[in-house]
Amino acid sequence: MSLRISPININNHINSFAAKPKEAEPLGASTVSADESYRLQADEYMKGGYFDKAVNLYKKALSANPQNNQATLNLAKTYRLLGDYKSAIPYFEKSSTISPDDIELKTILGECYKFNGEYNKALTKFKEVLSIDPTYDYANRNLLDTQNLLLACYNPDQALKERNETALKNLNQAVYMAVNFFPKKFVEKLQDITVTFDKTEKMGGRSNIAQYEHNKRKISVMDEYIYANPVLTGTYIAHEFVHGYDNDPYTSIREEQDAYRIQTKFWLKNAKNIKDPEMDYVVNLYQQSPQTLDKRVAEIYYQRDPNIPETSFNHPPDNQKAAAAKLGTNSQPLKAYDVIV
């Protein structure tokens, strides 16, 4: 199927108002067991994006101890990051058996079935999760997406029509909510921005959920979110509005911290009886304290780009913000990305 979604211009809604991982110590240099030594080294490679090396070490860990459950789960996650869903499935199945109450794990397994073309198995998993928690959007959007993919096997034209209509409806609702979340003067600076569902860039083996492309003045939400609740899509659009408001090709730790704070406030205001693992994690950090969220954001973005500056023009130092580890406040703005995420 070829998905064609017309971009939505913000003005339509204005009036409505990785670094290389450290080598592990030799096996005999500590009291850590052989399997754990392999696993810990593999974890570092996975975090650094060296997925093939991570796979080999996780397999060594499991050869040394087939009952190393963390190695089993992390091997499954690494295969998933590689896009090798067929190889990931048996390890996710084993992990899900070990943790039968973990609905996120069940959903990830269902997602692997979906990407591997095993639609009926995927539907079974998503329905199982939703019978436990009907508010879990991660499973619900995958269920709807899988139903559409299954329809496409029999009636591709009808499936494409249904997907396009859903995308346009949900995106309009999401943009409407995001526009009305901000003051009118803020949104007036975004009138030339378009928002659409599209493929997004990958970082660390995962596609960005949303991204802002300064040279195009375009916000893209990954097309796998077409069936997401519009509140969730609106949350990520609100994040990207912070980048669009700056209207420059630069980002910084402070800018990302501000964007995450904004999306968290949007989610807390609008998400009623909706659960999502990504946002649940962000909100948990924010509720511990805004500074706890800031610190985690700094860690993530510093790992992605060690040269990212601490501050940028519209995001100067603020004593209430957690400083980025190993980043000096004298960092100069750099053209870090054409795509700001």
Secondary structure, 3 states (H helix, E strand, C coil): CCCCCCCEECHHHHCCCCCCCCCCCCHHHCCCCHHHHHHHHHHHHHHHCCHHHHHHHHHHHHHHCCCCHHHHHHHHHHHHHHCCHHHHHHHHHHHHHHCCCCHHHHHHHHHHHHHCCCHHHHHHHHHHHHHHCCCEHHHHHHHHHHHHHHHHHHCHHHHHHHHHHHHHHHHHHHHHHHHHHCCHHHHHCCCCCEEEEECCCEECCEECCEEEECCCCEEEEEHHHCCCCHHHHHHHHHHHHHHHHHCCCCCCHHHHHHHHHHHHHHHHHHCCCCECHHHHHHHHHHHHCHHHHHHHHHHHHHHHCCCCCCCECCECCCCCCCCCCCCCCCCCCCCCCCEEC
